[in-house]
Every structure is written in structure tokens, then in C-alpha cells.
Amino acid sequence: VQLQASGGGLVQAGGSLRLSCAASGFTFADYTIGWFRQAPGKEREFVAAINWSGASTQYTDSVKGRFTIFRDRAKNTVYLQMNSLSPEDTAVYYCANTPSILGLGPPAGMDYWGKGTQVTVSS
């Protein structure tokens, strides 16, 4: 199982980035995919998640209206479009999978985690 996150970088406040999570080694369509982030000195936190079909998504409150998660089943890839970035979004971003059904809150029981991609937003 591999989950490869990419697309991070340095961007000015107000800018945009699109992260990608390329999946392999498992049946992509059977899994919920989540994005999480960890800022220096802080615990890892949930950012966004999308269910197996792409029809259901969840976001943490701080990114609602700014970030969009979507998946391309043909490419086995989940994307996180991040707009109106602020320095508070600076973190290492990780993607992870879970066979759990996506409910009303963050996904539970993440199985595999990819290596993170660094996002740095300058003020």
C-alpha cells in the first residue's frame, strides 16, 4: 500500500496550492481518504476527507469555504485544492486511508499514511 502526497511548497498568504495523494496497492474505490496536517509543535489534526464515491466530504471548520477535496477514481488520486491560504495553514500535510464509512465527523481508524508534503505560507 502506498499513499504519495505531493504538491506542497512555499506560497504567499492569499495564494493557492493543490495537493495530490496518489494511491496504489489497494482497491481505491473501497476507501475513504483523509487529509491531515501537523504544524511545528502541534498535534496532527484532521483537515478534510472524502468517501469512496466522492459524493460525501467533511472539512474541519477552519478550512471550510477555502479548501476543496475531490477524487479522480480513474487516476487513483485524491486532491486537496487550497485557496486563500494563510500562515496558519503552514504544516506538513499527510493523506491516509480507511475502510470506515465517512460519517458526520472526521474519519476514524486510518490504516495507512503517506509521507507528508510541506506547505509553507508566508505573510
C-alpha positions as CSV (number, residue, x, y, z in Angstrom):
1,V,0.0,0.0,0.0
2,Q,1.3,3.4,-0.9
3,L,-0.1,6.9,-0.5
4,Q,2.1,9.5,-2.0
5,A,1.4,13.1,-1.1
6,S,2.8,15.9,-3.3
7,G,2.2,19.4,-4.4
8,G,3.4,21.3,-1.3
9,G,5.5,24.4,-1.5
10,L,6.0,28.0,-0.4
11,V,3.2,30.4,-1.2
12,Q,2.3,33.9,-0.1
13,A,-0.8,34.5,2.0
14,G,-3.9,34.6,-0.1
15,G,-2.4,32.2,-2.6
16,S,-3.4,28.7,-3.6
17,L,-1.9,25.2,-3.8
18,R,-3.3,21.9,-4.9
19,L,-2.1,18.8,-3.1
20,S,-2.3,15.3,-4.6
21,C,-2.5,12.0,-2.9
22,A,-1.6,9.2,-5.4
23,A,-2.8,5.8,-4.1
24,S,-1.6,2.3,-5.0
25,G,-1.7,-1.2,-3.7
26,F,-5.3,-1.3,-2.6
27,T,-8.7,-1.0,-4.0
28,F,-9.0,2.7,-4.2
29,A,-12.8,2.8,-4.6
30,D,-13.3,0.9,-1.3
31,Y,-11.6,3.5,0.9
32,T,-12.3,6.9,2.5
33,I,-9.3,9.2,2.0
34,G,-8.4,11.9,4.5
35,W,-6.0,14.8,4.6
36,F,-4.4,15.7,7.9
37,R,-1.8,18.3,8.9
38,Q,0.8,18.8,11.6
39,A,2.3,22.2,12.3
40,P,5.5,22.6,14.3
41,G,4.9,22.0,18.0
42,K,1.3,21.0,17.5
43,E,-0.6,17.7,17.3
44,R,-1.7,16.3,14.0
45,E,-5.2,17.5,13.0
46,F,-7.9,16.5,10.6
47,V,-8.3,18.7,7.5
48,A,-10.7,17.1,5.1
49,A,-12.0,13.7,3.9
50,I,-13.9,12.2,1.0
51,N,-15.8,9.0,0.9
52,W,-15.3,6.2,-1.6
53,S,-17.6,7.6,-4.3
54,G,-16.7,11.2,-3.9
55,A,-20.3,12.1,-3.0
56,S,-19.6,12.8,0.7
57,T,-17.0,15.2,2.1
58,Q,-16.0,16.5,5.5
59,Y,-13.9,19.5,6.5
60,T,-12.6,21.0,9.7
61,D,-14.2,24.3,10.4
62,S,-11.0,26.4,9.8
63,V,-10.8,25.3,6.1
64,K,-14.5,25.3,5.1
65,G,-15.0,27.5,2.1
66,R,-11.3,27.7,1.3
67,F,-10.3,24.1,0.7
68,T,-11.9,21.5,-1.6
69,I,-11.3,17.8,-1.6
70,F,-12.1,15.7,-4.6
71,R,-11.0,12.4,-6.1
72,D,-10.3,11.1,-9.6
73,R,-11.1,7.4,-9.5
74,A,-9.5,6.8,-12.9
75,K,-6.2,8.1,-11.6
76,N,-6.5,6.7,-8.1
77,T,-5.8,10.2,-6.8
78,V,-7.3,12.4,-4.2
79,Y,-6.7,16.2,-4.4
80,L,-6.9,19.0,-1.9
81,Q,-7.4,22.4,-3.5
82,M,-6.4,25.0,-1.0
83,N,-7.3,28.6,-1.7
84,S,-7.0,31.8,0.4
85,L,-4.1,30.3,2.3
86,S,-2.9,31.9,5.5
87,P,0.2,31.4,7.6
88,E,-1.9,29.4,10.0
89,D,-2.2,26.7,7.2
90,T,1.6,26.1,7.4
91,A,2.1,22.5,8.2
92,V,3.2,19.1,6.8
93,Y,0.1,17.7,5.1
94,Y,-0.5,13.9,5.1
95,C,-3.0,11.7,3.4
96,A,-4.3,8.5,4.8
97,N,-6.9,5.8,4.0
98,T,-9.5,4.0,6.0
99,P,-12.1,1.4,5.1
100,S,-14.5,3.1,7.5
101,I,-17.6,4.8,6.1
102,L,-17.3,8.6,6.3
103,G,-19.9,9.9,8.7
104,L,-20.6,13.3,10.1
105,G,-17.2,13.9,11.6
106,P,-13.6,13.1,10.8
107,P,-12.8,9.6,9.6
108,A,-11.8,7.0,12.1
109,G,-9.4,4.1,12.0
110,M,-6.9,5.4,9.4
111,D,-5.0,2.4,8.1
112,Y,-2.0,3.7,6.0
113,W,-0.4,7.1,6.0
114,G,1.7,8.6,3.2
115,K,4.8,10.7,3.7
116,G,3.8,14.3,4.1
117,T,4.3,17.3,1.9
118,Q,5.3,20.6,3.4
119,V,3.1,23.6,2.9
120,T,4.5,27.0,4.0
121,V,2.5,30.1,3.7
122,S,4.4,33.4,4.2
123,S,2.7,36.6,5.4
